[in-house]
Amino acid sequence: MELGIPGDDSPMIDNLYNNEIISIGIRNLMKNMKGFRNIIVHRYGKIDDRLAYIFTKDNINDFDVIIKCVDNIIHKY
């Protein structure tokens, strides 16, 4: 399988979707997680710790979704 070498993780996520390796839902979930991570790690703007906690708590199961997706990909390929 030839997906090319991405310059960063955004094209990588799109490559996985465009090659039908991940669904549009997983693609969007990964991009949203990446955006939240960038806010936290790079401290873009002011961070409301309460809202960050609520967002993380409410979306913690997203990690399980991604882990299951990666596990399925590993077993498929």
C-alpha positions as CSV (number, residue, x, y, z in Angstrom):
1,M,0.0,0.0,0.0
2,E,1.4,3.4,-1.0
3,L,0.2,6.3,1.0
4,G,3.0,8.8,0.5
5,I,5.0,10.5,3.1
6,P,3.0,13.3,4.8
7,G,4.7,16.5,6.0
8,D,2.6,16.5,9.2
9,D,-0.3,14.5,10.7
10,S,-3.1,16.3,8.9
11,P,-2.3,14.9,5.4
12,M,-1.7,11.5,7.1
13,I,-5.2,11.5,8.5
14,D,-6.6,12.6,5.1
15,N,-4.5,9.9,3.3
16,L,-6.0,7.2,5.6
17,Y,-9.5,8.4,4.8
18,N,-8.9,8.9,1.1
19,N,-7.6,5.3,0.9
20,E,-10.6,4.0,2.7
21,I,-8.6,2.9,5.7
22,I,-10.5,5.0,8.2
23,S,-14.1,6.3,8.0
24,I,-15.1,9.9,7.8
25,G,-16.2,9.7,11.4
26,I,-12.8,8.5,12.6
27,R,-11.1,11.1,10.4
28,N,-13.2,13.9,11.9
29,L,-12.6,12.5,15.4
30,M,-8.9,12.4,14.9
31,K,-8.8,16.0,13.5
32,N,-10.8,17.3,16.4
33,M,-8.6,15.5,18.9
34,K,-5.5,17.0,17.2
35,G,-7.0,20.5,17.4
36,F,-7.7,20.1,21.1
37,R,-4.2,18.7,21.7
38,N,-2.7,21.7,19.9
39,I,-4.6,24.1,22.1
40,I,-3.4,22.4,25.2
41,V,0.2,21.7,24.1
42,H,1.0,24.9,22.3
43,R,-1.2,27.1,24.6
44,Y,-3.0,28.8,21.8
45,G,-5.0,31.5,23.5
46,K,-6.2,31.4,27.1
47,I,-7.2,28.0,28.3
48,D,-10.2,27.6,30.6
49,D,-9.1,24.6,32.8
50,R,-12.7,23.9,33.8
51,L,-13.9,23.7,30.1
52,A,-10.8,21.6,29.2
53,Y,-11.6,19.2,32.0
54,I,-15.2,18.9,31.0
55,F,-14.3,18.4,27.3
56,T,-11.8,15.7,28.2
57,K,-14.1,13.9,30.6
58,D,-17.0,14.0,28.2
59,N,-14.9,12.7,25.3
60,I,-12.6,10.2,27.1
61,N,-14.2,7.3,25.2
62,D,-12.9,8.7,22.0
63,F,-9.6,7.2,22.8
64,D,-11.2,3.8,23.0
65,V,-12.7,4.4,19.5
66,I,-9.4,5.3,18.1
67,I,-7.6,2.4,19.8
68,K,-10.2,-0.1,18.4
69,C,-9.8,1.5,14.9
70,V,-6.0,1.1,15.0
71,D,-6.3,-2.5,16.3
72,N,-8.7,-3.3,13.4
73,I,-6.3,-1.8,10.9
74,I,-3.3,-3.7,12.3
75,H,-5.2,-7.0,12.0
76,K,-6.5,-6.2,8.5
77,Y,-3.1,-5.3,7.0
